[in-house]
Amino acid sequence: MTPFARYLAVAKAVRRERGEFCEACGVSARHCHHIVPVSETGIHAALVYEPANLMILCDECHLLMHPLIRNPDWAKAGRARGRTLNRPR
């Protein structure tokens, strides 16, 4: 199994276990973010595939985690974060 295929399998399992909501703000989410970045550990490190090193994040929160890599619209992200925290359950 390639490293990317292994990561996809772990990410799918994490989403199945935790649900598909942002762990930072509660909106619908699809990104699995590495808490300790792959750039620091290397793609073959066990930590890359450790579910405890992954967070499910929405687009806006994921962009906020990478301010030096991407140039998000901070005003839009700020308004969107937490919008559904008060949604009925």
Buried (B, 14 or more C-beta within 10 A) or exposed (E): EEBEEBBEEBBEEBBEEBEEBBBBBBBEBEBBBBEEBBEEBEEEBEBBBBEEBBBBBBBBBBBBBEEEEEEBEEEEBEEBBBEBEEEEE
